[in-house]
Amino acid sequence: MRRRTPPPPSPLPQRDGVDAVRVRLPGTGRWATVREHLRERFGAARAGLVEEMFAAGRIVGADGRAVAPDAAYVPGLFVWFHRELPAEEPVPFPLEVVYRDDHVVVADKPHFLATTPRGGHVTETALARLRRELDLPALGAAHRLDRLTAGLVLFTVRPEERGAYQTLFRDRRVRKVYEAVAPYDPALALPVTVRSRIVKERGTLTAREVPGEPNAVSRVELVEHRPDGLARYRLTPRTGQTHQLRVHMTALGVPILGDPLYPEVAAPSPAGDFRRPLQLLARKLEFTDPVTGTAHRLRSGRTLGAWSSYDDWDGGQ
């Protein structure tokens, strides 16, 4: 089997904890110049921006030198540039480190903060923040936690070790325990293990259950309930499908408080609205380090606002 040659390192430093964009020119094509290909690649709407970047020398090759506007197209060539980032609404909650060594960083992520750059969330992400605050430009995420979910996330310090930690999650050798606040249903027999097949199509906001072989398994336990009709649940996913816990809790008839997607999609919240966060928390993360052999049992120090003070949670921060 032919081994794939890794791309050269970026000649551009990170900006605000965000890597430069890397583009590899296709192996075949009809383009005469690099500029012609990038104009077509990024579409007519951004053709003017491509022109500006070439004029300013902001598109560079592996040697760090600016690529000339008339540079010939070379199949397989790599170029880099920093995209212009729109202003982002700061997420006004702390990102706390609960464990750190030479190999990993485990952070306790707040609600509303994305794990990694994606879409409109780039500099206001846990990864970018940690790179800046800890001065660890090579930091990478071993897995992701939904932007609306709070709790523990594992990051790797050394790029060459990232695969070993990602394999832990792929092979289900990480025990994750979540906590949620949802309505109490005395008729719901708990604990229960929910098994179903969940699919999420590209471009859709929500995942859904469909007939077929189960690919999503969650253990749901009742921790406690109280007279106001709310309950606290312990959720233990045995698989990692997108929105799995949210879908399974909704299917049981007790959707998690503050969920803007389940059981119904709510109108988008305006930027800067941090009220009524989703009441889902990645409480525990347990794994044996594949590099050091250390057994880790880590716990989030966060609380779910609807349980500790419903009025404060319901009224916003």
N, C-alpha and C positions, 0 to 999 in steps of 0.2 A: 504493500500500500504506500502510495506516494505521500510523504509528509508535507503539509502545507507550510510554506515559508512565512514566518511572522512578519508583519509590516514593520517598517523602520520606526524608531521612536519619534514622537512629535518634536519638531524643531521650535515650536512655540510654547512658551510657559503657560500655565493655567491662568485664567482671569477670574477672580472672585471664586476660586475653588472649582471652576468649570473648565474641562478640557476643550482644546480647540477641536473643531470639526475636521475629521479626516475623510477625504474622498479618494477612492481608487478609480481611475479611468477604466472603463470596460475593455476587455481584450479585443473586441471587434467593434467597428463603428465607422461611420462615414464622415466624421467631423475632421476638419482640416486643422483646427486649433483647439487648445484647452479652453479658451474663452468661449468658443462656439458650443462646445459640449456643455459647459456649465450653464450657459444661457438657456439651452434646451432642457437641461436636467432640472433646473429650478423654476422653469415656467416663465411665461410672459410677464406675469405680475411682479416678478422679482428680477427681471432682466436689467432694469436700471440699477438695482443694488449690485448686481454682478459687475456692471461697468464701473461703478464707483469703487468697488473693492480692487479691481485691477488697476484703476487710475491711481489709487492710494498705495499700491504695493502691499495690500493686505492678504493676498493669496500667495503662499510660499510653497517651495518644494522641500525635499528632504534635507537640503543643505541650508535651509532657512532663508534663502534668497527669494526675492519677489519673482513671481512668474510673469513674464512679459505678456502683454495683451495679444501679441502675435505669435506666442510660443507654439510650436508645432504639437499636434496631438500625438501622444506616445501611449499605446496600449499598456495598461498595467501601472502607469505612473501614479504616484500618490501626491496629493496636494493638501494643504491645511489652511484653515482660516478661522478666525473667531467671528461667530455670528453676532449681530447687534441684538442685545437683549432688551426686551421691553421692561419698563419699571414694574416691579412686583410689590404687592402689598406684603409688608413684613408680617410674619406669623409671630405674635407677641407673647410667646410662651417659651420657657427655657428648654434646651436640649441637654439632658444630663448624661454624663458617662458613668455607668455603674461598674464597668470593669475594663481594664486596659493592660495589655502586656506587649511584648515585642511582635506578637503575631496577630492579635485581634483587638478590636474595640467593640464593646457592647454598649449601645446607647439606649436611653429611655426616651423615646420619641413622643412629643406632644401630638394631640389631635391637630389636624389641618396642615401638618408639615409633611410634604411628600418625602419618600425615602431617597429617590434618585431623580436627576433632571429628566423631565418629560413634559411635552406640551408647553403650557404656559408657566410651569413651575420649574425654574432652573437654578437660580442662585438661592432661592428660598426653599432649599431642600436639606434634608439631614446630611447627605453626603457632602454637599458643597460647604455647609456650615462647619462640619467636623474637619474637613480639609483645611479650612481657614483657621479655625480656632485651635486645632492641635498641631498645625504646621505639618500635616501629613499629606502631601500632594498625591501620593500613590495609593491612598486609601480607596478601597472598593467595597461594594455591598455584596455580601454572600447570599442575601435573599431580600425580598421586599415586603413591606407592610403597607397596606392601603393608606392613602393620605389621610382619610378620615378616622383611621384606627390609631390609637395610642399604644405605646408599650415598647417592648424590647426588640432591638434589631442588631444583628451581628454584621460587623464590618471587618475586612481583612487589611492588614498593614502592608503585606508584601504581595505584589502581583503574582509572583511565581507560586505562591501558596493558595491563591484564591480558589483554584479548582478543587483542592482537597476539602475545603470547607463547603463549597457549593455541592459537592458530592454527598456530604452529610445530609443535606436537605433532600436531594434527589432520591437517596436511598432510605429516607425516613428514619434516620438515626438521630434525629433531634426531637426531643419531646417538648411540645409547645402547649401551654395551657392558657386559655383566655378567660376573661371575666366579662359578663354582660349584665346590663339592667334592662328588663323587659317586663311586660305585664305578667301578672300571676294568674294562672288558670288552674283552679283546684281539680278540674277534670282531666288534666294532662298527667298521665302516668310517667313518672320519672324515677330513676334515671332511664334513659333510652339511648340506643345507638341508631342514628339515622343513616341510612344508606340510599343513595340515589345517583342517577346520572345527571351531571350538570354540564351544560354547554354555554359558552359565551362567544357570540359571533363578533368579529372585528367590526368596529363602528357602532356597536350597540352599547348602551349604558349598563344594561342589566344582564345578568346570567339567568338561565332558566333550567328547570328540571325537565327531562325528556325520558321517554321509555328506553330501556336498554340496560346493558351491563353496568352496575354501579361503578362510578369512578370517584365518588366522594363519600367519605365516612366520617361522621362526627359523633362524639359522645356528649350528651347533654345531661347535666345534673343540676338539681335545685340546691342552692346553698342556704337560702333563707328567703322569707317573704314577710310582708308587713301589711297592716290594715288598709293602707292607701291604695292597695291593688298592684303594687310593684313587687318584683322579685329579683334576686341576684342569682345568676347562673354561672356554673363552671362549664366551660366548653373545651373539649379536647379533640382537635382535628387529627385524624389519622392519615389524611391526604391533604393536598394543597391546591384545590381548585379555586379559581377566582371567585371571590364573594361567597365562598362555601358556607361559612357560619351564618352569614346574613340570610342566605337562601334557606338554609335548614331551619333556622329559628322562625322565619316567616311561614314555612311549610307546616310547622308545628302549631301555628296560630298565635305565636308570641313574638312578633317582630321586635327587633332591638330598638330602643328609644333613640330618637334623633336620626334615624336612617332616612336619607333623602331619596333613596331608590326603591326600597322595599317596605311595604307591599306595593306602593305606588310611587311613580317618579314625581317628585315635587318640582316646583319652579326653581330655576337656578338662584342661588343666593348671591347678593351683590358682593363685590370685592370688599374685603375688610369685615365681613359679617362672620364673627366667630361665636355666635350664639348657638346654643343647643347642639353641642358636639355629639357625634355618634357614641353611644354608651357601650363601646367595645374596647377592651384593653388586653393586649398581649402581656399577661401577668408573669408567666414563668417561661424560662428557656433553659433546657437541660441537655447537655451533650458532652461527649468525651472528645477533647481536642485531638484531631488527627495528626498534629505535628508534635505536640508536647506530651500527649497522653493524659493531660490534666482533666479531671472530671469537674465540670462546671454545673452549678445549680444556681441560676440567677433569678432575681425577682424584681419586678417593677415596683417603685415606690409611689406610683401615682394612684389617685382615687378617682372613681367615677362620680361626677358631679350630681347626677340625678339621684344617686343613692345617699350621698353625704348631705346634700342640701338641694332638694328638688326645686324650690322656688328660685334659688340663685341660678341653677342650670337653666330653668325655663325662662328666666328673665334676661339671660345673657350676662356677659362678663362686664 
